[in-house]
Amino acid sequence: MNQVNTAARDHPTVPKFADAPVGAVLGTVAAIMSSIGTLCVGALMALVVADVLGRNFFNAPITGVSEIAARTIVAIVFLQVAAAIQQKRLTRADFLVRRFERSSPRFVCLLEIIFALTGAVVFALILWASWPKLIDAWYGSEFFGVQGVFTIPTAPFRAITVFGCAVASLSAFYRVYDEIRSFRSQTS
């Protein structure tokens, strides 16, 4: 494998629409979702700091911070996981992959295919398990928190989980396709 291909594999980006329309759409959606997740991290940090300052200096904590934080952290994960899949940034033993890549790039492609297929199946299963809960939360007007003190609707957070799993699963399937193309190009 030449140096240009290695650099492209190490730093995947959103492909041009003309080159890979599916990859471009998935990459753009994942990038937007990841950006929203990053904004949520900032907003959550500001909320926690405001709560701590209010609690310690003014004896006036912000009601519902723990409920908001609990749901927001899960939402952030599902907002950002598709981008992590597309950029090959999920947790793994990268030092082993790099060592194998020097000796057998085709073996690394096979590992990446197995890894991506496993991810696609896992996120599809989470989607399958989460869909009925989203429907129940939507039609049942499900809320989280202490009634009369602070409640927050669960449907938006469940929708983020479902949508995030759908995009993550599709992204993982796209990674499989991309790795198969890479595998085939190494045989020619």
N, CA and C atoms as an extended XYZ file, in Angstrom:
564
Properties=species:S:1:pos:R:3:atomname:S:1:resname:S:1:resid:I:1 pbc="F F F"
N         0.855       -1.167        0.000 N   MET     1
C         0.000        0.000        0.000 CA  MET     1
C         0.901        1.230        0.000 C   MET     1
N         0.631        2.176       -0.878 N   ASN     2
C         1.501        3.348       -0.966 CA  ASN     2
C         1.170        4.372        0.121 C   ASN     2
N         2.018        5.403        0.255 N   GLN     3
C         1.870        6.387        1.317 CA  GLN     3
C         0.591        7.207        1.203 C   GLN     3
N         0.137        7.504        0.002 N   VAL     4
C        -1.079        8.306       -0.176 CA  VAL     4
C        -2.284        7.552        0.370 C   VAL     4
N        -2.391        6.267        0.062 N   ASN     5
C        -3.506        5.478        0.569 CA  ASN     5
C        -3.455        5.341        2.081 C   ASN     5
N        -2.262        5.175        2.651 N   THR     6
C        -2.132        5.069        4.092 CA  THR     6
C        -2.585        6.362        4.765 C   THR     6
N        -2.190        7.498        4.228 N   ALA     7
C        -2.609        8.784        4.805 CA  ALA     7
C        -4.118        8.952        4.717 C   ALA     7
N        -4.710        8.555        3.611 N   ALA     8
C        -6.161        8.679        3.455 CA  ALA     8
C        -6.886        7.756        4.430 C   ALA     8
N        -6.339        6.577        4.682 N   ARG     9
C        -6.974        5.638        5.613 CA  ARG     9
C        -6.847        6.123        7.058 C   ARG     9
N        -5.728        6.780        7.387 N   ASP    10
C        -5.518        7.244        8.748 CA  ASP    10
C        -6.344        8.485        9.084 C   ASP    10
N        -6.662        9.289        8.104 N   HIS    11
C        -7.411       10.531        8.334 CA  HIS    11
C        -8.614       10.600        7.402 C   HIS    11
N        -9.627        9.739        7.648 N   PRO    12
C       -10.790        9.768        6.776 CA  PRO    12
C       -11.569       11.069        6.939 C   PRO    12
N       -12.056       11.567        5.843 N   THR    13
C       -12.863       12.779        5.852 CA  THR    13
C       -14.159       12.498        5.117 C   THR    13
N       -15.041       13.481        5.104 N   VAL    14
C       -16.280       13.338        4.351 CA  VAL    14
C       -15.925       13.372        2.869 C   VAL    14
N       -16.276       12.322        2.124 N   PRO    15
C       -15.922       12.312        0.703 CA  PRO    15
C       -16.748       13.325       -0.080 C   PRO    15
N       -16.269       13.666       -1.261 N   LYS    16
C       -17.023       14.559       -2.133 CA  LYS    16
C       -18.266       13.829       -2.623 C   LYS    16
N       -19.345       14.575       -2.814 N   PHE    17
C       -20.605       13.967       -3.231 CA  PHE    17
C       -20.457       13.265       -4.577 C   PHE    17
N       -19.679       13.843       -5.480 N   ALA    18
C       -19.494       13.239       -6.799 CA  ALA    18
C       -18.747       11.909       -6.710 C   ALA    18
N       -17.851       11.779       -5.728 N   ASP    19
C       -17.081       10.550       -5.573 CA  ASP    19
C       -17.868        9.459       -4.859 C   ASP    19
N       -18.584        9.842       -3.819 N   ALA    20
C       -19.318        8.865       -3.000 CA  ALA    20
C       -20.547        9.548       -2.407 C   ALA    20
N       -21.665        9.554       -3.135 N   PRO    21
C       -22.849       10.284       -2.639 CA  PRO    21
C       -23.372        9.781       -1.294 C   PRO    21
N       -23.392        8.480       -1.089 N   VAL    22
C       -23.876        7.946        0.187 CA  VAL    22
C       -22.936        8.348        1.320 C   VAL    22
N       -21.649        8.208        1.088 N   GLY    23
C       -20.671        8.599        2.100 CA  GLY    23
C       -20.719       10.081        2.410 C   GLY    23
N       -20.957       10.883        1.379 N   ALA    24
C       -21.027       12.330        1.585 CA  ALA    24
C       -22.244       12.706        2.425 C   ALA    24
N       -23.380       12.100        2.137 N   VAL    25
C       -24.599       12.403        2.904 CA  VAL    25
C       -24.441       11.917        4.347 C   VAL    25
N       -23.989       10.663        4.516 N   LEU    26
C       -23.784       10.139        5.871 CA  LEU    26
C       -22.751       10.962        6.628 C   LEU    26
N       -21.669       11.325        5.957 N   GLY    27
C       -20.626       12.120        6.602 CA  GLY    27
C       -21.128       13.487        7.029 C   GLY    27
N       -21.935       14.105        6.185 N   THR    28
C       -22.480       15.423        6.519 CA  THR    28
C       -23.454       15.336        7.679 C   THR    28
N       -24.346       14.344        7.642 N   VAL    29
C       -25.307       14.161        8.741 CA  VAL    29
C       -24.554       13.876       10.043 C   VAL    29
N       -23.556       12.994        9.977 N   ALA    30
C       -22.784       12.665       11.178 CA  ALA    30
C       -22.025       13.881       11.707 C   ALA    30
N       -21.481       14.686       10.812 N   ALA    31
C       -20.747       15.887       11.238 CA  ALA    31
C       -21.690       16.890       11.910 C   ALA    31
N       -22.877       17.056       11.364 N   ILE    32
C       -23.865       17.963       11.976 CA  ILE    32
C       -24.277       17.443       13.349 C   ILE    32
N       -24.547       16.132       13.429 N   MET    33
C       -24.925       15.539       14.716 CA  MET    33
C       -23.800       15.692       15.740 C   MET    33
N       -22.578       15.466       15.313 N   SER    34
C       -21.435       15.597       16.216 CA  SER    34
C       -21.283       17.037       16.696 C   SER    34
N       -21.517       17.992       15.803 N   SER    35
C       -21.443       19.408       16.193 CA  SER    35
C       -22.511       19.744       17.227 C   SER    35
N       -23.708       19.224       17.022 N   ILE    36
C       -24.785       19.443       17.999 CA  ILE    36
C       -24.399       18.812       19.333 C   ILE    36
N       -23.801       17.623       19.286 N   GLY    37
C       -23.343       16.971       20.512 CA  GLY    37
C       -22.295       17.792       21.244 C   GLY    37
N       -21.391       18.388       20.479 N   THR    38
C       -20.360       19.239       21.079 CA  THR    38
C       -20.985       20.467       21.732 C   THR    38
N       -21.971       21.070       21.073 N   LEU    39
C       -22.681       22.201       21.673 CA  LEU    39
C       -23.393       21.781       22.958 C   LEU    39
N       -23.934       20.570       22.961 N   CYS    40
C       -24.592       20.055       24.170 CA  CYS    40
C       -23.594       19.885       25.314 C   CYS    40
N       -22.384       19.448       24.989 N   VAL    41
C       -21.342       19.330       26.022 CA  VAL    41
C       -21.083       20.698       26.644 C   VAL    41
N       -20.918       21.710       25.804 N   GLY    42
C       -20.687       23.069       26.309 CA  GLY    42
C       -21.844       23.581       27.145 C   GLY    42
N       -23.065       23.356       26.668 N   ALA    43
C       -24.245       23.805       27.408 CA  ALA    43
C       -24.373       23.070       28.741 C   ALA    43
N       -24.087       21.780       28.735 N   LEU    44
C       -24.158       21.004       29.970 CA  LEU    44
C       -23.102       21.476       30.977 C   LEU    44
N       -21.905       21.761       30.486 N   MET    45
C       -20.852       22.284       31.370 CA  MET    45
C       -21.287       23.615       31.981 C   MET    45
N       -21.847       24.500       31.164 N   ALA    46
C       -22.303       25.802       31.667 CA  ALA    46
C       -23.412       25.627       32.705 C   ALA    46
N       -24.323       24.679       32.447 N   LEU    47
C       -25.410       24.435       33.385 CA  LEU    47
C       -24.888       23.915       34.725 C   LEU    47
N       -23.942       22.986       34.681 N   VAL    48
C       -23.381       22.433       35.917 CA  VAL    48
C       -22.610       23.508       36.681 C   VAL    48
N       -21.832       24.316       35.980 N   VAL    49
C       -21.095       25.394       36.647 CA  VAL    49
C       -22.071       26.390       37.277 C   VAL    49
N       -23.121       26.754       36.543 N   ALA    50
C       -24.121       27.678       37.089 CA  ALA    50
C       -24.799       27.074       38.317 C   ALA    50
N       -25.068       25.783       38.281 N   ASP    51
C       -25.694       25.124       39.428 CA  ASP    51
C       -24.759       25.125       40.641 C   ASP    51
N       -23.490       24.821       40.417 N   VAL    52
C       -22.519       24.812       41.520 CA  VAL    52
C       -22.361       26.216       42.100 C   VAL    52
N       -22.227       27.219       41.223 N   LEU    53
C       -22.107       28.594       41.713 CA  LEU    53
C       -23.360       29.025       42.468 C   LEU    53
N       -24.506       28.709       41.903 N   GLY    54
C       -25.760       29.067       42.570 CA  GLY    54
C       -25.923       28.366       43.902 C   GLY    54
N       -25.542       27.114       43.946 N   ARG    55
C       -25.659       26.324       45.177 CA  ARG    55
C       -24.695       26.823       46.255 C   ARG    55
N       -23.463       27.112       45.872 N   ASN    56
C       -22.441       27.469       46.869 CA  ASN    56
C       -22.439       28.943       47.277 C   ASN    56
N       -22.725       29.843       46.346 N   PHE    57
C       -22.615       31.266       46.654 CA  PHE    57
C       -23.954       31.935       46.953 C   PHE    57
N       -25.030       31.397       46.408 N   PHE    58
C       -26.335       32.055       46.587 CA  PHE    58
C       -27.356       31.164       47.271 C   PHE    58
N       -26.931       29.939       47.640 N   ASN    59
C       -27.832       28.970       48.258 CA  ASN    59
C       -29.101       28.783       47.420 C   ASN    59
N       -28.913       28.786       46.085 N   ALA    60
C       -30.044       28.647       45.165 CA  ALA    60
C       -29.646       27.726       44.007 C   ALA    60
N       -29.707       26.412       44.239 N   PRO    61
C       -29.350       25.496       43.156 CA  PRO    61
C       -30.392       25.538       42.031 C   PRO    61
N       -29.959       25.132       40.861 N   ILE    62
C       -30.873       25.061       39.725 CA  ILE    62
C       -31.592       23.717       39.789 C   ILE    62
N       -32.894       23.773       39.786 N   THR    63
C       -33.701       22.564       39.879 CA  THR    63
C       -33.591       21.745       38.593 C   THR    63
N       -33.398       20.440       38.740 N   GLY    64
C       -33.424       19.530       37.601 CA  GLY    64
C       -32.113       19.304       36.884 C   GLY    64
N       -31.022       19.816       37.424 N   VAL    65
C       -29.734       19.662       36.739 CA  VAL    65
C       -29.357       18.186       36.614 C   VAL    65
N       -29.564       17.410       37.656 N   SER    66
C       -29.189       15.989       37.581 CA  SER    66
C       -30.027       15.247       36.546 C   SER    66
N       -31.317       15.568       36.440 N   GLU    67
C       -32.178       14.935       35.434 CA  GLU    67
C       -31.748       15.318       34.021 C   GLU    67
N       -31.455       16.607       33.842 N   ILE    68
C       -31.017       17.081       32.527 CA  ILE    68
C       -29.681       16.454       32.161 C   ILE    68
N       -28.758       16.418       33.109 N   ALA    69
C       -27.431       15.854       32.845 CA  ALA    69
C       -27.515       14.371       32.506 C   ALA    69
N       -28.327       13.632       33.240 N   ALA    70
C       -28.442       12.189       32.999 CA  ALA    70
C       -28.914       11.904       31.577 C   ALA    70
N       -29.896       12.628       31.110 N   ARG    71
C       -30.424       12.395       29.752 CA  ARG    71
C       -29.501       12.978       28.684 C   ARG    71
N       -28.896       14.112       28.983 N   THR    72
C       -28.066       14.777       27.983 CA  THR    72
C       -26.793       13.996       27.690 C   THR    72
N       -26.204       13.382       28.690 N   ILE    73
C       -24.976       12.617       28.462 CA  ILE    73
C       -25.242       11.464       27.497 C   ILE    73
N       -26.337       10.768       27.678 N   VAL    74
C       -26.691        9.679       26.762 CA  VAL    74
C       -26.945       10.235       25.365 C   VAL    74
N       -27.645       11.348       25.281 N   ALA    75
C       -27.918       11.965       23.977 CA  ALA    75
C       -26.615       12.355       23.274 C   ALA    75
N       -25.663       12.891       24.025 N   ILE    76
C       -24.379       13.297       23.435 CA  ILE    76
C       -23.675       12.095       22.816 C   ILE    76
N       -23.693       10.965       23.509 N   VAL    77
C       -23.052        9.754       22.976 CA  VAL    77
C       -23.664        9.384       21.633 C   VAL    77
N       -24.988        9.353       21.562 N   PHE    78
C       -25.641        8.941       20.325 CA  PHE    78
C       -25.573       10.013       19.237 C   PHE    78
N       -25.368       11.254       19.616 N   LEU    79
C       -25.156       12.296       18.612 CA  LEU    79
C       -23.765       12.198       17.992 C   LEU    79
N       -22.790       11.712       18.741 N   GLN    80
C       -21.418       11.740       18.252 CA  GLN    80
C       -20.874       10.395       17.780 C   GLN    80
N       -21.578        9.314       18.017 N   VAL    81
C       -21.020        7.998       17.705 CA  VAL    81
C       -20.900        7.756       16.198 C   VAL    81
N       -21.801        8.268       15.387 N   ALA    82
C       -21.713        8.048       13.938 CA  ALA    82
C       -20.448        8.680       13.356 C   ALA    82
N       -20.129        9.875       13.807 N   ALA    83
C       -18.901       10.530       13.333 CA  ALA    83
C       -17.669        9.744       13.785 C   ALA    83
N       -17.706        9.213       15.003 N   ALA    84
C       -16.586        8.406       15.491 CA  ALA    84
C       -16.410        7.150       14.645 C   ALA    84
N       -17.509        6.546       14.245 N   ILE    85
C       -17.433        5.352       13.389 CA  ILE    85
C       -16.820        5.710       12.046 C   ILE    85
N       -17.300        6.781       11.445 N   GLN    86
C       -16.809        7.154       10.120 CA  GLN    86
C       -15.350        7.565       10.136 C   GLN    86
N       -14.894        8.119       11.232 N   GLN    87
C       -13.505        8.575       11.318 CA  GLN    87
C       -12.584        7.538       11.963 C   GLN    87
N       -13.116        6.350       12.207 N   LYS    88
C       -12.352        5.268       12.848 CA  LYS    88
C       -11.782        5.723       14.190 C   LYS    88
N       -12.607        6.369       14.978 N   ARG    89
C       -12.164        6.892       16.266 CA  ARG    89
C       -12.782        6.148       17.449 C   ARG    89
N       -13.460        5.038       17.201 N   LEU    90
C       -13.982        4.254       18.317 CA  LEU    90
C       -12.819        3.599       19.053 C   LEU    90
N       -13.028        3.311       20.322 N   THR    91
C       -11.981        2.720       21.132 CA  THR    91
C       -11.591        1.354       20.582 C   THR    91
N       -10.301        1.164       20.413 N   ARG    92
C        -9.767       -0.113       19.948 CA  ARG    92
C        -8.276       -0.142       20.240 C   ARG    92
N        -7.689       -1.288       20.042 N   ALA    93
C        -6.253       -1.442       20.262 CA  ALA    93
C        -5.527       -0.980       19.002 C   ALA    93
N        -5.393        0.332       18.872 N   ASP    94
C        -4.831        0.921       17.657 CA  ASP    94
C        -3.366        0.528       17.442 C   ASP    94
N        -2.638        0.327       18.531 N   PHE    95
C        -1.234       -0.053       18.367 CA  PHE    95
C        -1.114       -1.407       17.666 C   PHE    95
N        -2.059       -2.323       17.908 N   LEU    96
C        -2.035       -3.613       17.216 CA  LEU    96
C        -2.395       -3.457       15.743 C   LEU    96
N        -3.389       -2.633       15.477 N   VAL    97
C        -3.810       -2.415       14.092 CA  VAL    97
C        -2.661       -1.820       13.289 C   VAL    97
N        -1.979       -0.844       13.841 N   ARG    98
C        -0.849       -0.233       13.131 CA  ARG    98
C         0.292       -1.232       12.909 C   ARG    98
N         0.525       -2.087       13.881 N   ARG    99
C         1.585       -3.100       13.738 CA  ARG    99
C         1.210       -4.083       12.620 C   ARG    99
N        -0.044       -4.527       12.613 N   PHE   100
C        -0.493       -5.456       11.564 CA  PHE   100
C        -0.503       -4.782       10.198 C   PHE   100
N        -0.798       -3.488       10.173 N   GLU   101
C        -0.886       -2.789        8.897 CA  GLU   101
C         0.445       -2.779        8.161 C   GLU   101
N         1.519       -2.718        8.909 N   ARG   102
C         2.839       -2.750        8.265 CA  ARG   102
C         3.112       -4.096        7.608 C   ARG   102
N         2.714       -5.167        8.277 N   SER   103
C         3.019       -6.497        7.741 CA  SER   103
C         1.929       -7.036        6.817 C   SER   103
N         0.669       -6.720        7.105 N   SER   104
C        -0.423       -7.265        6.297 CA  SER   104
C        -1.607       -6.296        6.244 C   SER   104
N        -1.574       -5.357        5.307 N   PRO   105
C        -2.680       -4.401        5.193 CA  PRO   105
C        -4.024       -5.078        4.881 C   PRO   105
N        -3.981       -6.176        4.169 N   ARG   106
C        -5.233       -6.893        3.856 CA  ARG   106
C        -5.856       -7.479        5.117 C   ARG   106
N        -5.024       -7.962        6.031 N   PHE   107
C        -5.530       -8.485        7.297 CA  PHE   107
C        -6.207       -7.376        8.095 C   PHE   107
N        -5.622       -6.190        8.071 N   VAL   108
C        -6.216       -5.041        8.764 CA  VAL   108
C        -7.568       -4.701        8.149 C   VAL   108
N        -7.661       -4.766        6.828 N   CYS   109
C        -8.955       -4.525        6.167 CA  CYS   109
C        -9.996       -5.535        6.646 C   CYS   109
N        -9.597       -6.792        6.757 N   LEU   110
C       -10.533       -7.817        7.250 CA  LEU   110
C       -10.950       -7.535        8.695 C   LEU   110
N        -9.992       -7.125        9.535 N   LEU   111
C       -10.330       -6.755       10.912 CA  LEU   111
C       -11.308       -5.581       10.944 C   LEU   111
N       -11.050       -4.585       10.102 N   GLU   112
C       -11.934       -3.410       10.048 CA  GLU   112
C       -13.342       -3.805        9.572 C   GLU   112
N       -13.411       -4.722        8.630 N   ILE   113
C       -14.708       -5.195        8.143 CA  ILE   113
C       -15.469       -5.886        9.272 C   ILE   113
N       -14.795       -6.758       10.002 N   ILE   114
C       -15.443       -7.458       11.124 CA  ILE   114
C       -15.874       -6.463       12.201 C   ILE   114
N       -14.995       -5.516       12.515 N   PHE   115
C       -15.293       -4.500       13.526 CA  PHE   115
C       -16.511       -3.661       13.116 C   PHE   115
N       -16.527       -3.228       11.853 N   ALA   116
C       -17.635       -2.401       11.373 CA  ALA   116
C       -18.937       -3.194       11.298 C   ALA   116
N       -18.868       -4.438       10.860 N   LEU   117
C       -20.079       -5.275       10.819 CA  LEU   117
C       -20.642       -5.490       12.222 C   LEU   117
N       -19.763       -5.727       13.166 N   THR   118
C       -20.204       -5.892       14.553 CA  THR   118
C       -20.882       -4.613       15.046 C   THR   118
N       -20.278       -3.474       14.754 N   GLY   119
C       -20.882       -2.199       15.149 CA  GLY   119
C       -22.230       -1.967       14.497 C   GLY   119
N       -22.343       -2.301       13.216 N   ALA   120
C       -23.613       -2.122       12.506 CA  ALA   120
C       -24.702       -2.964       13.149 C   ALA   120
N       -24.370       -4.205       13.488 N   VAL   121
C       -25.357       -5.093       14.113 CA  VAL   121
C       -25.727       -4.599       15.508 C   VAL   121
N       -24.735       -4.193       16.289 N   VAL   122
C       -25.005       -3.720       17.652 CA  VAL   122
C       -25.915       -2.487       17.625 C   VAL   122
N       -25.603       -1.523       16.763 N   PHE   123
C       -26.438       -0.325       16.717 CA  PHE   123
C       -27.813       -0.603       16.127 C   PHE   123
N       -27.904       -1.550       15.213 N   ALA   124
C       -29.216       -1.948       14.702 CA  ALA   124
C       -30.048       -2.598       15.806 C   ALA   124
N       -29.416       -3.396       16.652 N   LEU   125
C       -30.132       -4.011       17.773 CA  LEU   125
C       -30.580       -2.972       18.798 C   LEU   125
N       -29.721       -1.992       19.070 N   ILE   126
C       -30.123       -0.918       19.988 CA  ILE   126
C       -31.292       -0.138       19.392 C   ILE   126
N       -31.245        0.117       18.102 N   LEU   127
C       -32.345        0.786       17.410 CA  LEU   127
C       -33.627       -0.021       17.544 C   LEU   127
N       -33.524       -1.309       17.291 N   TRP   128
C       -34.692       -2.204       17.367 CA  TRP   128
C       -35.286       -2.199       18.780 C   TRP   128
N       -34.424       -2.202       19.799 N   ALA   129
C       -34.901       -2.201       21.183 CA  ALA   129
C       -35.430       -0.832       21.612 C   ALA   129
N       -34.910        0.230       21.027 N   SER   130
C       -35.289        1.588       21.443 CA  SER   130
C       -36.545        2.104       20.759 C   SER   130
N       -36.839        1.605       19.570 N   TRP   131
C       -37.988        2.106       18.817 CA  TRP   131
C       -39.299        1.998       19.596 C   TRP   131
N       -39.654        0.835       20.173 N   PRO   132
C       -40.920        0.767       20.925 CA  PRO   132
C       -40.953        1.722       22.120 C   PRO   132
N       -39.800        1.930       22.742 N   LYS   133
C       -39.748        2.858       23.879 CA  LYS   133
C       -39.982        4.294       23.427 C   LYS   133
N       -39.496        4.640       22.242 N   LEU   134
C       -39.759        5.976       21.692 CA  LEU   134
C       -41.243        6.147       21.427 C   LEU   134
N       -41.861        5.158       20.810 N   ILE   135
C       -43.301        5.236       20.514 CA  ILE   135
C       -44.104        5.352       21.806 C   ILE   135
N       -43.769        4.534       22.805 N   ASP   136
C       -44.464        4.615       24.099 CA  ASP   136
C       -44.279        5.984       24.750 C   ASP   136
N       -43.063        6.519       24.699 N   ALA   137
C       -42.788        7.827       25.303 CA  ALA   137
C       -43.547        8.930       24.574 C   ALA   137
N       -43.647        8.807       23.263 N   TRP   138
C       -44.336        9.830       22.466 CA  TRP   138
C       -45.834        9.827       22.740 C   TRP   138
N       -46.443        8.656       22.628 N   TYR   139
C       -47.899        8.581       22.801 CA  TYR   139
C       -48.327        8.601       24.259 C   TYR   139
N       -47.463        8.157       25.154 N   GLY   140
C       -47.798        8.136       26.572 CA  GLY   140
C       -47.389        9.387       27.317 C   GLY   140
N       -46.816       10.358       26.587 N   SER   141
C       -46.336       11.598       27.217 CA  SER   141
C       -45.487       11.289       28.446 C   SER   141
N       -44.476       10.454       28.240 N   GLU   142
C       -43.606       10.033       29.323 CA  GLU   142
C       -42.670       11.169       29.738 C   GLU   142
N       -42.528       11.344       31.054 N   PHE   143
C       -41.639       12.361       31.603 CA  PHE   143
C       -40.688       11.722       32.588 C   PHE   143
N       -39.546       12.375       32.812 N   PHE   144
C       -38.538       11.913       33.741 CA  PHE   144
C       -38.355       13.004       34.781 C   PHE   144
N       -38.222       12.633       36.041 N   GLY   145
C       -38.017       13.605       37.101 CA  GLY   145
C       -38.993       13.392       38.233 C   GLY   145
N       -39.120       14.402       39.066 N   VAL   146
C       -40.015       14.350       40.214 CA  VAL   146
C       -41.225       15.233       39.908 C   VAL   146
N       -42.385       14.607       39.818 N   GLN   147
C       -43.596       15.341       39.483 CA  GLN   147
C       -43.873       16.419       40.532 C   GLN   147
N       -44.125       17.607       40.045 N   GLY   148
C       -44.367       18.745       40.920 CA  GLY   148
C       -43.107       19.531       41.236 C   GLY   148
N       -41.947       18.930       41.016 N   VAL   149
C       -40.691       19.619       41.275 CA  VAL   149
C       -40.029       19.979       39.956 C   VAL   149
N       -39.682       18.947       39.168 N   PHE   150
C       -39.084       19.160       37.858 CA  PHE   150
C       -39.287       17.901       37.026 C   PHE   150
N       -39.818       18.076       35.843 N   THR   151
C       -39.965       16.961       34.911 CA  THR   151
C       -39.493       17.404       33.536 C   THR   151
N       -39.030       16.431       32.779 N   ILE   152
C       -38.548       16.687       31.429 CA  ILE   152
C       -39.078       15.558       30.536 C   ILE   152
N       -39.575       15.887       29.349 N   PRO   153
C       -40.093       14.822       28.477 CA  PRO   153
C       -38.962       13.911       27.991 C   PRO   153
N       -39.247       12.620       27.924 N   THR   154
C       -38.217       11.672       27.498 CA  THR   154
C       -38.213       11.449       25.991 C   THR   154
N       -39.295       11.777       25.303 N   ALA   155
C       -39.394       11.497       23.866 CA  ALA   155
C       -38.258       12.128       23.048 C   ALA   155
N       -37.877       13.394       23.262 N   PRO   156
C       -36.770       13.939       22.462 CA  PRO   156
C       -35.460       13.175       22.659 C   PRO   156
N       -35.205       12.747       23.884 N   PHE   157
C       -33.970       12.015       24.162 CA  PHE   157
C       -34.020       10.612       23.554 C   PHE   157
N       -35.180        9.998       23.605 N   ARG   158
C       -35.338        8.679       22.979 CA  ARG   158
C       -35.235        8.792       21.455 C   ARG   158
N       -35.736        9.891       20.900 N   ALA   159
C       -35.630       10.112       19.451 CA  ALA   159
C       -34.164       10.282       19.039 C   ALA   159
N       -33.402       10.971       19.855 N   ILE   160
C       -31.976       11.124       19.568 CA  ILE   160
C       -31.295        9.755       19.579 C   ILE   160
N       -31.649        8.915       20.532 N   THR   161
C       -31.079        7.568       20.595 CA  THR   161
C       -31.413        6.777       19.339 C   THR   161
N       -32.674        6.807       18.933 N   VAL   162
C       -33.106        6.053       17.753 CA  VAL   162
C       -32.428        6.593       16.493 C   VAL   162
N       -32.452        7.896       16.310 N   PHE   163
C       -31.841        8.490       15.113 CA  PHE   163
C       -30.331        8.277       15.116 C   PHE   163
N       -29.703        8.450       16.271 N   GLY   164
C       -28.263        8.233       16.377 CA  GLY   164
C       -27.881        6.799       16.058 C   GLY   164
N       -28.668        5.841       16.524 N   CYS   165
C       -28.402        4.426       16.213 CA  CYS   165
C       -28.582        4.144       14.730 C   CYS   165
N       -29.596        4.741       14.129 N   ALA   166
C       -29.825        4.533       12.697 CA  ALA   166
C       -28.646        5.054       11.882 C   ALA   166
N       -28.211        6.260       12.181 N   VAL   167
C       -27.083        6.842       11.444 CA  VAL   167
C       -25.789        6.081       11.758 C   VAL   167
N       -25.610        5.657       13.002 N   ALA   168
C       -24.411        4.890       13.370 CA  ALA   168
C       -24.374        3.551       12.643 C   ALA   168
N       -25.511        2.879       12.575 N   SER   169
C       -25.565        1.588       11.882 CA  SER   169
C       -25.286        1.764       10.398 C   SER   169
N       -25.896        2.762        9.790 N   LEU   170
C       -25.639        3.036        8.370 CA  LEU   170
C       -24.180        3.429        8.149 C   LEU   170
N       -23.620        4.185        9.062 N   SER   171
C       -22.212        4.580        8.951 CA  SER   171
C       -21.299        3.359        9.043 C   SER   171
N       -21.639        2.444        9.939 N   ALA   172
C       -20.834        1.227       10.071 CA  ALA   172
C       -20.936        0.375        8.800 C   ALA   172
N       -22.137        0.283        8.232 N   PHE   173
C       -22.278       -0.452        6.971 CA  PHE   173
C       -21.480        0.227        5.857 C   PHE   173
N       -21.468        1.552        5.866 N   TYR   174
C       -20.662        2.258        4.873 CA  TYR   174
C       -19.172        1.988        5.084 C   TYR   174
N       -18.734        1.897        6.341 N   ARG   175
C       -17.336        1.558        6.630 CA  ARG   175
C       -17.008        0.172        6.069 C   ARG   175
N       -17.963       -0.770        6.201 N   VAL   176
C       -17.761       -2.114        5.647 CA  VAL   176
C       -17.538       -2.016        4.145 C   VAL   176
N       -18.413       -1.270        3.480 N   TYR   177
C       -18.301       -1.091        2.026 CA  TYR   177
C       -16.953       -0.466        1.669 C   TYR   177
N       -16.561        0.558        2.397 N   ASP   178
C       -15.304        1.253        2.137 CA  ASP   178
C       -14.096        0.333        2.361 C   ASP   178
N       -14.150       -0.468        3.413 N   GLU   179
C       -13.048       -1.397        3.686 CA  GLU   179
C       -12.987       -2.507        2.635 C   GLU   179
N       -14.126       -2.966        2.149 N   ILE   180
C       -14.127       -3.972        1.078 CA  ILE   180
C       -13.494       -3.391       -0.180 C   ILE   180
N       -13.825       -2.143       -0.492 N   ARG   181
C       -13.183       -1.483       -1.653 CA  ARG   181
C       -11.679       -1.388       -1.453 C   ARG   181
N       -11.259       -1.040       -0.248 N   SER   182
C        -9.834       -0.940        0.052 CA  SER   182
C        -9.165       -2.312       -0.057 C   SER   182
N        -9.827       -3.332        0.438 N   PHE   183
C        -9.309       -4.701        0.368 CA  PHE   183
C        -9.115       -5.125       -1.083 C   PHE   183
N       -10.112       -4.842       -1.911 N   ARG   184
C       -10.036       -5.208       -3.333 CA  ARG   184
C        -8.939       -4.427       -4.053 C   ARG   184
N        -8.762       -3.173       -3.687 N   SER   185
C        -7.727       -2.369       -4.369 CA  SER   185
C        -6.323       -2.859       -4.033 C   SER   185
N        -6.168       -3.497       -2.876 N   GLN   186
C        -4.853       -4.010       -2.487 CA  GLN   186
C        -4.515       -5.305       -3.201 C   GLN   186
N        -5.525       -5.989       -3.752 N   THR   187
C        -5.249       -7.237       -4.465 CA  THR   187
C        -4.865       -6.978       -5.904 C   THR   187
N        -5.237       -5.787       -6.418 N   SER   188
C        -4.921       -5.511       -7.824 CA  SER   188
C        -3.533       -4.973       -8.004 C   SER   188
